[in-house]
Amino acid sequence: MGIDPVIAGAWDALADPWSEAIVQRAFAEVLLLGLVGGALGCWIVFYELSYSTESLAHAILPGLVAATLAGFPVLLGGAAGLIVAAVAIACAGRTPGIAADTAVAVVVPGFLGLGALLALSASTPLGLNGLLFGDILGVSNLDLWLSVGLAVVTVAALALLHRQLLAVGFDRSSAHAIGGRPGLVDVALLVLVALSVLVGVQALGTLLVVAVLIGPAASARLVSHRMVPMMALATCLALLAGGGGLYLSYYADTAGGASIAAVVVVAYLAIRAMTSVGAQRSIPIERRTRWRLRSLTRN
């Protein structure tokens, strides 16, 4: 008895992209970045660091372009860009009458514009637009190993800091009373975010890496009120969006990174439409406090 032609056609459509090595490497990269985005992204959303994450991703562009032009490793240029941007933001924030968020809003667009000017100059080699939008289908074995290292470090660090993160997130002012160390948590989160941006930017670019770090977590937050289930759901959403984006890229002949980001956004809009956002916003502060307390004691 033969296989139904419809089923056979559907199977061929599903399996055909994975016959190519570049798609296999791209999906492996998506799996690793999805794991990092799902786990770390929930804490980024919980601690309201989404804007800071986006700022870091944009601020490293001049360093990436300068490293490419000089023939240095891209990761080295990105790290240098992060350091220079951090110093610039700190100096701007010390200016009398300038708030910290204003300093970020001034410095980061300036760095992004400088990076864009360098990337678009006549002397710039072709292909530097990949720094803006990434090249998920051009992932190398070195990129995969870097992502493996990032995933291991991120998951291990979040596991070790889990109770600290909950304690400080529950009540920063009295975190010391229950063993919380706000300074340690702040530094650890920023370091993990910086590492994630540095590694992820090579596959997704400075403009799209934020989508994987924040989009799935924001979607999971709409339907989950405990941290561990939220992280699991965000990871699943990141993996599904990554796979769906690769299928879209393969069959619609669109850019891989942009396709993944588009699927992340569509997934968020779909989940938001299916959930009662108004009801969530109307939850009294007492219930939200009890939720955080339950998270602290159960997770």
C-alpha positions in Angstrom: 0.0 0.0 0.0 1.6 3.3 -1.1 2.0 6.4 0.9 -0.7 9.0 0.4 0.7 11.7 -2.1 -0.4 14.5 0.2 1.4 13.1 3.2 4.5 12.3 1.1 4.5 15.9 -0.3 4.1 17.4 3.2 6.9 15.2 4.5 9.2 16.3 1.6 8.4 19.9 2.3 9.3 19.5 5.9 12.4 17.4 5.4 13.9 19.1 2.3 15.5 22.1 4.0 17.4 19.9 6.4 19.3 18.1 3.6 21.6 21.2 3.3 24.5 21.5 5.7 24.1 25.3 6.0 20.5 24.9 7.3 21.6 22.2 9.7 24.2 24.6 11.2 21.7 27.4 11.2 19.2 25.3 13.1 21.9 24.2 15.6 22.7 27.9 16.2 19.0 28.7 16.6 18.7 25.9 19.2 21.5 27.3 21.2 20.5 31.0 21.0 16.9 30.0 21.7 18.0 28.2 24.9 19.9 31.3 26.0 17.1 33.7 24.9 14.4 31.7 26.7 16.4 31.4 30.0 18.0 34.8 30.1 15.2 36.7 28.4 12.8 36.0 31.2 15.1 37.7 33.7 15.6 40.6 31.3 11.9 41.1 31.1 11.4 40.6 34.9 14.1 43.1 35.8 12.9 45.5 33.1 16.2 45.5 31.2 14.8 45.3 27.7 15.9 48.8 26.8 19.4 48.2 28.2 19.7 45.1 26.2 18.7 46.8 23.0 21.1 49.6 23.8 24.0 47.2 24.2 23.2 45.6 20.9 23.2 48.9 19.1 26.2 50.4 20.9 28.7 47.7 19.8 28.2 48.3 16.1 31.2 50.8 15.7 33.5 48.3 17.4 32.3 45.5 15.1 32.8 47.5 12.0 36.2 48.8 13.1 37.4 45.3 13.9 36.3 44.1 10.5 38.1 46.9 8.8 41.3 46.4 10.7 41.2 42.6 10.3 40.7 41.9 14.0 38.3 39.2 15.4 34.8 40.5 15.5 34.3 39.4 19.1 37.2 41.5 20.1 35.8 44.6 18.4 32.4 44.0 19.9 33.9 43.7 23.4 35.9 46.9 22.9 32.7 48.6 21.6 30.8 47.6 24.8 33.6 49.0 27.0 33.7 52.3 25.1 29.9 52.6 25.1 29.7 51.9 28.9 32.3 54.6 29.6 30.5 57.1 27.4 27.2 56.4 29.0 28.8 56.7 32.5 30.4 60.0 31.6 27.2 61.4 30.1 25.2 60.3 33.1 27.5 62.3 35.4 26.7 65.5 33.6 24.6 67.8 35.9 20.9 67.7 34.9 21.2 64.6 32.7 19.4 61.5 33.9 20.8 58.0 33.3 18.1 57.1 30.8 18.7 60.4 28.9 22.4 59.6 28.8 21.7 56.2 27.2 19.2 57.8 24.7 21.9 60.2 23.6 25.0 57.9 23.5 23.5 54.8 21.9 21.9 56.4 18.8 25.2 58.2 18.3 27.1 55.0 18.4 24.6 53.3 16.1 24.9 56.2 13.6 28.7 56.1 13.7 28.7 52.4 13.1 26.3 52.8 10.2 28.4 55.5 8.6 31.5 53.3 8.9 29.6 50.4 7.4 28.3 52.4 4.5 31.5 54.2 3.6 33.0 53.6 0.1 36.1 52.0 1.6 34.2 49.4 3.6 34.3 45.8 2.3 31.2 44.2 1.0 29.2 42.1 3.4 29.3 44.4 6.5 25.6 44.7 6.3 25.7 41.3 8.0 26.7 43.1 11.2 23.3 44.9 11.1 21.1 42.0 10.1 23.3 38.9 10.7 23.8 35.9 8.5 22.2 32.9 10.3 22.8 30.7 7.1 26.5 31.6 7.2 27.2 30.3 10.7 30.6 28.6 11.0 31.7 25.8 13.3 33.5 28.3 15.4 30.3 30.3 15.8 28.5 27.1 16.9 31.2 26.3 19.5 31.0 29.9 20.9 27.2 29.5 21.2 27.7 26.2 23.0 30.0 27.9 25.5 27.5 30.8 25.9 24.7 28.3 26.5 26.6 26.4 29.1 27.8 29.5 30.9 24.4 31.1 30.8 22.4 28.1 32.1 25.0 27.4 34.8 25.1 31.0 36.0 21.3 31.3 36.1 21.0 28.0 38.0 23.5 29.2 40.6 22.0 32.7 40.9 18.3 31.6 40.8 17.5 32.3 44.4 19.5 35.5 44.3 17.7 36.7 41.2 14.3 36.0 42.8 15.2 37.6 46.2 16.4 40.8 44.6 13.5 40.9 42.1 11.0 40.4 44.9 12.1 43.4 47.0 15.4 45.0 46.3 15.3 47.3 49.3 15.0 44.4 51.8 16.8 41.7 49.7 19.8 41.6 52.2 17.4 40.4 54.9 16.7 37.2 52.9 20.3 36.7 51.6 20.0 38.7 48.4 22.9 40.7 47.0 21.6 43.3 44.5 25.1 44.4 43.4 26.1 40.8 42.5 22.8 40.2 40.7 23.0 43.5 38.6 26.6 42.8 37.5 25.9 39.2 36.7 22.9 40.0 34.6 24.6 42.7 32.6 27.6 40.4 32.0 25.3 37.6 30.8 23.4 40.0 28.5 26.6 41.4 27.1 28.0 37.9 26.4 24.7 36.9 24.7 24.7 40.0 22.5 28.3 39.5 21.5 27.8 35.9 20.5 24.3 36.2 19.0 25.1 39.3 17.0 27.2 37.3 14.5 24.2 35.2 13.5 21.4 37.7 13.9 23.0 41.1 13.7 22.8 44.1 16.0 19.3 45.0 14.9 17.8 41.5 15.3 19.5 39.8 18.2 17.2 41.6 20.7 14.2 39.8 19.1 15.4 36.4 20.3 16.5 37.7 23.7 13.3 39.5 24.5 10.4 38.4 22.2 9.9 34.8 23.4 10.2 35.9 27.1 7.6 38.7 26.6 5.3 36.2 24.9 5.7 33.7 27.8 5.1 36.4 30.3 1.6 36.9 28.9 0.5 33.4 29.9 2.8 32.4 32.8 3.1 33.8 36.3 5.9 31.7 37.7 9.5 32.0 36.6 10.5 28.4 35.8 7.4 27.6 33.7 7.9 31.0 32.0 11.5 30.1 31.1 10.5 26.7 29.7 7.7 28.3 27.6 10.0 31.1 26.4 12.6 28.5 25.3 10.0 26.5 23.4 8.7 29.6 21.7 12.2 30.7 20.8 13.0 27.3 19.3 9.7 27.2 17.3 10.2 30.7 16.1 13.7 29.9 15.0 12.6 26.8 13.1 9.7 28.6 11.6 11.9 31.4 10.5 14.3 29.1 8.8 11.4 27.4 6.9 10.1 30.9 5.9 13.6 31.8 4.7 14.0 28.6 2.7 10.7 28.7 0.9 10.1 32.5 0.6 13.8 33.2 -0.2 14.0 35.8 2.6 16.8 36.7 4.9 17.2 34.1 7.7 17.6 36.5 10.6 14.8 38.8 9.5 12.5 35.8 9.0 13.2 34.6 12.5 12.6 38.0 14.0 9.3 38.3 12.0 8.1 34.9 13.4 9.0 36.0 16.9 6.9 39.2 16.5 3.9 37.3 14.9 4.0 34.8 17.8 3.9 37.6 20.3 1.0 39.3 18.6 -0.9 36.0 18.3 -0.4 35.1 22.0 -1.4 38.6 23.1 -4.6 38.4 21.0 -5.5 35.1 22.7 -4.9 36.3 26.2 -6.8 38.8 28.2 -4.3 41.6 28.5 -6.7 43.9 30.2 -7.4 41.4 32.9 -3.6 41.0 33.6 -3.2 44.7 33.9 -6.1 44.9 36.4 -4.4 42.4 38.8 -4.1 44.2 42.2 -0.7 44.9 43.5 -1.4 42.5 46.4 -1.8 39.6 44.1 1.3 40.5 42.1 3.2 40.6 45.4 1.9 37.2 46.4 2.9 35.8 43.0 6.5 37.0 43.5 6.6 35.6 47.0 5.4 32.2 45.8 8.1 32.3 43.1 10.7 33.0 45.7 9.6 30.2 48.0 8.8 27.5 45.4 11.5 28.0 42.8 
